[in-house]
């Protein structure tokens, strides 16, 4: 179970970092580099990125909720639901936005799903 806690925590931390990038660094050089945007695109889409960052925060919050839930079995179900959301978002993002999202978001979620299912 310790491995699953570590991996679910990693996925949650990735999404907290994405929240930070999208909500607070979107229009900065670091944000533009991370998401492959130009200054003009970043400026024009800043409010959309802020909203998108909030959704990433919800994913992280759900994963943290699952890890902290007092009933372990229910907590695993919560983790699996949110990891599934992350996996689907990562796949869609890799197809519609940037291929690297598959490796940054979807792959860690898939690995965490497998480990949670195995109860490691």
N, CA, C and O of each residue as an XYZ file, in Angstrom:
480
protein
N       0.817     -1.204      0.000
C       0.000      0.000      0.000
C       0.853      1.257      0.000
O       0.411      2.312     -0.453
N       2.061      1.148      0.501
C       2.933      2.321      0.560
C       3.292      2.803     -0.842
O       3.420      4.005     -1.075
N       3.455      1.863     -1.776
C       3.787      2.239     -3.152
C       2.630      3.016     -3.767
O       2.848      4.008     -4.462
N       1.404      2.573     -3.516
C       0.251      3.284     -4.077
C       0.128      4.694     -3.487
O      -0.211      5.633     -4.207
N       0.397      4.849     -2.204
C       0.352      6.179     -1.583
C       1.388      7.098     -2.250
O       1.104      8.261     -2.537
N       2.567      6.569     -2.487
C       3.618      7.370     -3.125
C       3.206      7.769     -4.538
O       3.331      8.934     -4.916
N       2.715      6.805     -5.323
C       2.374      7.106     -6.713
C       1.158      8.026     -6.832
O       1.148      8.927     -7.671
N       0.149      7.814     -6.013
C      -1.015      8.710     -6.034
C      -0.582     10.109     -5.597
O      -1.065     11.101     -6.144
N       0.316     10.201     -4.623
C       0.847     11.502     -4.192
C       1.602     12.192     -5.322
O       1.480     13.403     -5.509
N       2.377     11.422     -6.071
C       3.119     11.992     -7.208
C       2.147     12.563     -8.235
O       2.347     13.674     -8.724
N       1.106     11.820     -8.564
C       0.117     12.305     -9.537
C      -0.558     13.571     -9.002
O      -0.765     14.525     -9.752
N      -0.899     13.584     -7.723
C      -1.505     14.778     -7.127
C      -0.547     15.964     -7.202
O      -0.961     17.073     -7.540
N       0.721     15.741     -6.891
C       1.710     16.829     -6.951
C       1.906     17.346     -8.373
O       2.072     18.548     -8.583
N       1.886     16.445     -9.342
C       1.978     16.871    -10.751
C       0.837     17.829    -11.059
O       1.043     18.843    -11.725
N      -0.357     17.520    -10.584
C      -1.506     18.372    -10.891
C      -1.518     19.673    -10.091
O      -2.057     20.681    -10.549
N      -0.941     19.652     -8.931
C      -0.780     20.916     -8.199
C       0.205     21.809     -8.946
O       0.003     23.020     -9.040
N       1.270     21.212     -9.476
C       2.241     21.986    -10.254
C       1.611     22.512    -11.544
O       1.854     23.656    -11.929
N       0.810     21.692    -12.208
C       0.121     22.155    -13.425
C      -0.821     23.303    -13.074
O      -0.905     24.282    -13.815
N      -1.535     23.192    -11.944
C      -2.386     24.287    -11.478
C      -1.569     25.565    -11.360
O      -1.976     26.617    -11.853
N      -0.430     25.475    -10.715
C       0.437     26.637    -10.520
C       0.882     27.231    -11.862
O       0.838     28.446    -12.058
N       1.305     26.374    -12.764
C       1.734     26.853    -14.080
C       0.595     27.537    -14.823
O       0.775     28.622    -15.378
N      -0.573     26.909    -14.836
C      -1.687     27.444    -15.617
C      -2.319     28.677    -14.981
O      -2.688     29.619    -15.683
N      -2.445     28.673    -13.668
C      -3.134     29.785    -13.013
C      -2.237     30.996    -12.771
O      -2.712     32.132    -12.802
N      -0.948     30.767    -12.532
C      -0.096     31.870    -12.112
C       1.089     32.164    -13.032
O       1.618     33.275    -13.013
N       1.508     31.196    -13.829
C       2.676     31.411    -14.695
C       2.355     31.349    -16.180
O       3.266     31.418    -17.005
N       1.099     31.224    -16.539
C       0.690     31.027    -17.931
C       1.316     32.041    -18.883
O       1.833     31.661    -19.933
N       1.278     33.308    -18.538
C       1.747     34.352    -19.449
C       3.215     34.725    -19.226
O       3.695     35.701    -19.803
N       3.923     33.973    -18.412
C       5.344     34.231    -18.184
C       6.172     33.386    -19.150
O       5.653     32.434    -19.733
N       7.437     33.716    -19.326
C       8.281     32.881    -20.192
C       8.290     31.401    -19.775
O       8.284     30.520    -20.636
N       8.305     31.124    -18.473
C       8.305     29.734    -18.003
C       7.015     29.026    -18.417
O       7.056     27.891    -18.892
N       5.888     29.683    -18.242
C       4.605     29.107    -18.640
C       4.507     28.923    -20.141
O       4.014     27.902    -20.619
N       4.972     29.908    -20.878
C       4.934     29.811    -22.341
C       5.800     28.656    -22.834
O       5.429     27.949    -23.772
N       6.940     28.471    -22.207
C       7.828     27.375    -22.588
C       7.181     26.030    -22.247
O       7.212     25.102    -23.056
N       6.604     25.928    -21.064
C       5.997     24.669    -20.622
C       4.857     24.230    -21.542
O       4.677     23.038    -21.791
N       4.102     25.188    -22.036
C       2.930     24.852    -22.837
C       3.105     25.149    -24.325
O       2.181     24.951    -25.113
N       4.285     25.622    -24.704
C       4.566     25.859    -26.121
C       3.719     26.958    -26.739
O       3.277     26.840    -27.881
N       3.492     28.032    -25.979
C       2.691     29.144    -26.501
C       3.566     30.364    -26.736
O       4.699     30.447    -26.262
N       3.014     31.292    -27.472
C       3.673     32.583    -27.673
C       3.117     33.570    -26.646
O       2.129     33.288    -25.968
N       3.753     34.704    -26.545
C       3.292     35.737    -25.605
C       1.863     36.167    -25.943
O       1.045     36.368    -25.045
N       1.566     36.306    -27.227
C       0.226     36.748    -27.632
C      -0.825     35.677    -27.327
O      -1.894     35.988    -26.802
N      -0.530     34.449    -27.647
C      -1.468     33.352    -27.355
C      -1.693     33.251    -25.847
O      -2.824     33.084    -25.390
N      -0.617     33.353    -25.086
C      -0.734     33.283    -23.625
C      -1.604     34.421    -23.093
O      -2.443     34.212    -22.217
N      -1.402     35.614    -23.624
C      -2.199     36.770    -23.193
C      -3.679     36.562    -23.534
O      -4.562     36.827    -22.718
N      -3.925     36.088    -24.743
C      -5.304     35.909    -25.205
C      -6.034     34.769    -24.487
O      -7.262     34.782    -24.398
N      -5.298     33.798    -23.983
C      -5.928     32.626    -23.382
C      -5.729     32.542    -21.870
O      -5.986     31.504    -21.261
N      -5.273     33.631    -21.273
C      -4.942     33.614    -19.842
C      -6.138     33.220    -18.968
O      -5.976     32.436    -18.033
N      -7.318     33.740    -19.248
C      -8.477     33.401    -18.409
C      -8.892     31.942    -18.606
O      -9.345     31.298    -17.660
N      -8.743     31.420    -19.814
C      -9.047     30.009    -20.050
C      -8.061     29.114    -19.296
O      -8.453     28.109    -18.704
N      -6.787     29.486    -19.322
C      -5.765     28.703    -18.619
C      -6.007     28.742    -17.110
O      -5.806     27.741    -16.422
N      -6.434     29.887    -16.600
C      -6.728     29.995    -15.168
C      -7.816     28.997    -14.783
O      -7.700     28.300    -13.775
N      -8.867     28.934    -15.585
C      -9.961     27.994    -15.345
C      -9.473     26.546    -15.459
O      -9.840     25.698    -14.646
N      -8.660     26.274    -16.455
C      -8.107     24.931    -16.647
C      -7.235     24.532    -15.458
O      -7.257     23.379    -15.030
N      -6.481     25.468    -14.935
C      -5.659     25.205    -13.755
C      -6.507     24.816    -12.561
O      -6.135     23.941    -11.779
N      -7.650     25.475    -12.426
C      -8.556     25.154    -11.335
C      -9.028     23.703    -11.426
O      -9.122     23.013    -10.411
N      -9.322     23.246    -12.633
C      -9.731     21.853    -12.825
C      -8.612     20.887    -12.429
O      -8.878     19.837    -11.845
N      -7.384     21.234    -12.740
C      -6.264     20.395    -12.310
C      -6.170     20.362    -10.792
O      -5.812     19.339    -10.210
N      -6.488     21.465    -10.160
C      -6.527     21.501     -8.700
C      -7.603     20.583     -8.145
O      -7.398     19.936     -7.118
N      -8.756     20.520     -8.819
C      -9.815     19.612     -8.384
C      -9.370     18.159     -8.477
O      -9.694     17.348     -7.609
N      -8.621     17.828     -9.541
C      -8.106     16.461     -9.668
C      -7.170     16.136     -8.509
O      -7.265     15.067     -7.906
N      -6.271     17.059     -8.203
C      -5.345     16.850     -7.081
C      -6.114     16.728     -5.768
O      -5.800     15.870     -4.944
N      -7.116     17.577     -5.569
C      -7.906     17.537     -4.338
C      -8.623     16.191     -4.200
O      -8.694     15.635     -3.104
N      -9.146     15.675     -5.295
C      -9.814     14.375     -5.258
C      -8.865     13.252     -4.892
O      -9.216     12.355     -4.125
N      -7.657     13.305     -5.446
C      -6.662     12.276     -5.119
C      -6.263     12.348     -3.643
O      -6.126     11.323     -2.975
N      -6.080     13.559     -3.154
C      -5.723     13.737     -1.740
C      -6.876     13.267     -0.844
O      -6.648     12.619      0.177
N      -8.088     13.591     -1.226
C      -9.271     13.129     -0.492
C      -9.284     11.604     -0.416
O      -9.527     11.036      0.649
N      -9.023     10.943     -1.542
C      -8.994      9.480     -1.556
C      -7.933      8.913     -0.631
O      -8.165      7.916      0.052
N      -6.772      9.547     -0.608
C      -5.690      9.051      0.261
C      -6.004      9.248      1.742
O      -5.578      8.454      2.581
N      -6.738     10.293      2.058
C      -7.029     10.617      3.457
C      -8.352     10.051      3.956
O      -8.651     10.133      5.147
N      -9.137      9.483      3.067
C     -10.456      8.986      3.464
C     -10.304      7.913      4.549
O      -9.464      7.022      4.421
N     -11.097      7.990      5.597
C     -10.916      7.079      6.726
C     -11.141      5.596      6.407
O     -10.505      4.733      7.012
N     -12.026      5.297      5.481
C     -12.277      3.902      5.093
C     -11.395      3.601      3.875
O     -11.607      4.153      2.795
N     -10.406      2.722      4.062
C      -9.422      2.438      3.010
C     -10.053      1.973      1.702
O      -9.633      2.396      0.625
N     -11.047      1.114      1.791
C     -11.688      0.586      0.582
C     -12.379      1.702     -0.194
O     -12.259      1.776     -1.417
N     -13.090      2.556      0.503
C     -13.758      3.689     -0.147
C     -12.709      4.648     -0.707
O     -12.866      5.168     -1.812
N     -11.641      4.882      0.054
C     -10.559      5.748     -0.404
C      -9.947      5.263     -1.702
O      -9.629      6.069     -2.576
N      -9.776      3.948     -1.841
C      -9.235      3.381     -3.091
C     -10.173      3.670     -4.253
O      -9.720      3.999     -5.350
N     -11.476      3.550     -4.021
C     -12.448      3.836     -5.084
C     -12.383      5.310     -5.504
O     -12.456      5.633     -6.690
N     -12.246      6.180     -4.529
C     -12.110      7.604     -4.824
C     -10.837      7.846     -5.637
O     -10.863      8.561     -6.639
N      -9.732      7.253     -5.206
C      -8.466      7.390     -5.939
C      -8.606      6.885     -7.366
O      -8.146      7.534     -8.305
N      -9.238      5.732     -7.532
C      -9.385      5.164     -8.876
C     -10.246      6.052     -9.770
O      -9.959      6.207    -10.957
N     -11.296      6.632     -9.205
C     -12.128      7.540     -9.996
C     -11.300      8.724    -10.496
O     -11.306      9.032    -11.687
N     -10.591      9.383     -9.582
C      -9.824     10.566     -9.979
C      -8.626     10.213    -10.854
O      -8.286     10.975    -11.759
N      -7.984      9.086    -10.607
C      -6.899      8.644    -11.485
C      -7.430      8.355    -12.887
O      -6.762      8.645    -13.879
N      -8.628      7.786    -12.968
C      -9.261      7.559    -14.269
C      -9.522      8.868    -14.994
O      -9.315      8.966    -16.203
N      -9.979      9.880    -14.254
C     -10.188     11.204    -14.844
C      -8.872     11.775    -15.377
O      -8.826     12.333    -16.473
N      -7.810     11.629    -14.592
C      -6.489     12.111    -15.003
C      -6.028     11.368    -16.255
O      -5.518     11.982    -17.192
N      -6.207     10.056    -16.271
C      -5.795      9.256    -17.422
C      -6.526      9.703    -18.687
O      -5.899      9.908    -19.727
N      -7.829      9.852    -18.606
C      -8.609     10.280    -19.770
C      -8.209     11.682    -20.201
O      -8.041     11.938    -21.393
N      -8.053     12.597    -19.241
C      -7.629     13.959    -19.576
C      -6.256     13.952    -20.249
O      -6.018     14.712    -21.188
N      -5.366     13.102    -19.772
C      -4.034     13.007    -20.355
C      -4.060     12.473    -21.779
O      -3.335     12.957    -22.649
N      -4.894     11.481    -22.008
C      -5.014     10.931    -23.366
C      -5.594     11.974    -24.307
O      -5.062     12.195    -25.395
N      -6.674     12.612    -23.896
C      -7.302     13.637    -24.736
C      -6.337     14.791    -24.964
O      -6.217     15.286    -26.085
N      -5.647     15.226    -23.909
C      -4.678     16.313    -24.050
C      -3.551     15.967    -25.004
O      -3.078     16.825    -25.750
N      -3.118     14.714    -24.984
C      -2.026     14.311    -25.885
C      -2.489     14.281    -27.335
O      -1.685     14.467    -28.248
N      -3.768     14.050    -27.548
C      -4.309     14.011    -28.908
C      -4.676     15.395    -29.440
O      -4.663     15.627    -30.649
N      -5.002     16.304    -28.533
C      -5.512     17.611    -28.973
C      -4.576     18.787    -28.708
O      -4.696     19.827    -29.356
N      -3.654     18.638    -27.773
C      -2.810     19.778    -27.409
C      -1.328     19.500    -27.632
O      -0.701     20.116    -28.494
N      -0.774     18.585    -26.867
C       0.667     18.336    -26.903
C       0.928     16.869    -26.584
O       0.471     16.358    -25.562
N       1.652     16.209    -27.447
C       1.886     14.760    -27.300
C       2.543     14.399    -25.958
O       2.266     13.337    -25.400
N       3.396     15.262    -25.450
C       4.114     14.952    -24.205
C       3.183     14.809    -23.001
O       3.581     14.250    -21.978
N       1.962     15.302    -23.108
C       0.993     15.159    -22.019
C       0.733     13.678    -21.736
O       0.420     13.303    -20.606
N       0.863     12.853    -22.753
C       0.682     11.415    -22.576
C       1.653     10.867    -21.533
O       1.289     10.023    -20.715
N       2.890     11.357    -21.572
C       3.927     10.862    -20.666
C       3.937     11.591    -19.327
O       4.282     11.006    -18.300
N       3.560     12.863    -19.339
C       3.594     13.677    -18.127
C       2.377     13.421    -17.245
O       2.480     13.429    -16.019
N       1.228     13.194    -17.873
C      -0.026     13.094    -17.126
C      -0.625     11.688    -17.183
O      -0.923     11.099    -16.143
N      -0.801     11.152    -18.381
C      -1.531      9.888    -18.526
C      -0.740      8.686    -18.014
O      -1.292      7.843    -17.307
N       0.529      8.599    -18.357
C       1.324      7.440    -17.953
C       1.452      7.311    -16.430
O       1.255      6.217    -15.900
N       1.778      8.395    -15.708
C       1.809      8.258    -14.241
C       0.457      7.834    -13.659
O       0.406      7.061    -12.702
N      -0.634      8.338    -14.235
C      -1.967      7.951    -13.754
C      -2.224      6.473    -14.007
O      -2.756      5.777    -13.142
N      -1.851      5.992    -15.186
C      -2.044      4.574    -15.505
C      -1.245      3.678    -14.554
O      -1.761      2.678    -14.053
N      -0.007      4.038    -14.315
C       0.825      3.255    -13.392
C       0.216      3.267    -11.994
O       0.161      2.234    -11.327
N      -0.242      4.441    -11.550
C      -0.867      4.541    -10.223
C      -2.146      3.712    -10.155
O      -2.417      3.083     -9.132
N      -2.929      3.702    -11.223
C      -4.152      2.879    -11.244
C      -3.801      1.411    -11.033
O      -4.420      0.725    -10.220
N      -2.817      0.943    -11.762
C      -2.420     -0.464    -11.647
C      -1.950     -0.799    -10.242
O      -2.290     -1.850     -9.700
N      -1.163      0.101     -9.651
C      -0.636     -0.138     -8.304
C      -1.756     -0.090     -7.263
O      -1.767     -0.892     -6.330
N      -2.698      0.844     -7.418
C      -3.838      0.907     -6.483
C      -4.677     -0.358     -6.611
O      -5.108     -0.920     -5.605
N      -4.912     -0.810     -7.838
C      -5.689     -2.043     -8.028
C      -4.998     -3.257     -7.413
O      -5.665     -4.158     -6.905
N      -3.668     -3.287     -7.456
C      -2.927     -4.393     -6.866
C      -2.770     -4.246     -5.358
O      -2.276     -5.153     -4.688
N      -3.193     -3.099     -4.824
C      -3.117     -2.789     -3.395
C      -1.693     -2.878     -2.860
O      -1.460     -3.438     -1.789
N      -0.744     -2.326     -3.608
C       0.655     -2.306     -3.187
C       0.926     -1.154     -2.267
O       2.057     -0.980     -1.812
